[in-house]
Amino acid sequence: MTDFATPFKLAACAEMLFTDLPITERVREISARGFMVEIWDWTRHDIKALKATGAVFSSMTGYVSGGLVDDAAIQDFLTSAARSIPIAQELGITRLNIHGTGLGPTGLPVTPVPVVTPDMWLKARDTLSRLADLGAQHDVTFVLENLNTAIDHPGVPFAKAEDCLALIKAVNHPHLRLMLDLYHAQIGEGNLISLLRRCLPYIGEIQVADVPGRCEPGTGEIAYPAIARALYDMHYTGPIGLEAFAQSDSVLALDRFRAAFSLSV
């Protein structure tokens, strides 16, 4: 009989699962099933209550507002990132997730950027360099997440994984890494295993959901078992987070997620 086990560190997003429960109960449900926990905007949560759950947290949003390219937004971005660091430390989080600009409640950019100019690239690089230095001072890593602009986040600058990778390479700092979201990458770029190979040295964490629908693996077109095998063969050792809605049941979603990233041994 063949045994199956996951060689990966798995996490799940409490913002998208068990949504009929308060956030602390969501965290407990996820943690009780052996997963680390991801959260988004920390300002909406009781941090002491989250810590009291005893859960192991994988990542959280590492800024509250601002963006990478506009002068006023840059200062806001860096200030709110600095405010986020003590919260992350209280929860034991070392990866703080960021985007090209602030996102509103529905995921749309607070300030859309229809065209990214060369000057914006330079400002984004310099801002991320300052952010990485801030991370080094406090022993945390900021992870820049790719997003898709076709469905969920139109108007976000530096949305593609290749854009994020280019910025991270340009900064070249160990406290700035890539939050590679394969759901967004499938919509925006595709060719996921090749993308993983190119990004591998710069990945801080991987997030997953299936396409279409943004539900758990096994509900759409992405061959996540093949991706799991490829990541294992690449010797990837970082966390993999389920940032997905449950197609029907959150417990089933977590079971499907674990199964997709379990390999025969």
Buried (B, 14 or more C-beta within 10 A) or exposed (E): EEEEEBBBBBBBBBBBBBEEBEBBEBBBBBBEBEBBBBBBBBEEBEBEEBBEBEBBBBBBBBBBBBBBBBEEBBEBBBBBBBBBBEBBEBBEBBBBBBBBBBBEEEEEBEBEBEEBEEEBBEBBBBBBBBBBEBBBEBEBBBBBBBBBBEBBBBBBBBBBBBBBBBBBBBBEBEBBBBBBBBBBBBBBBEEBBEBBEEBBEBBBBBBBBBBEBBBBBBBBEBBBBEBBBBBBEEEBEBBBBBBBBBBEEBEEBBBBBBBBBBBEE
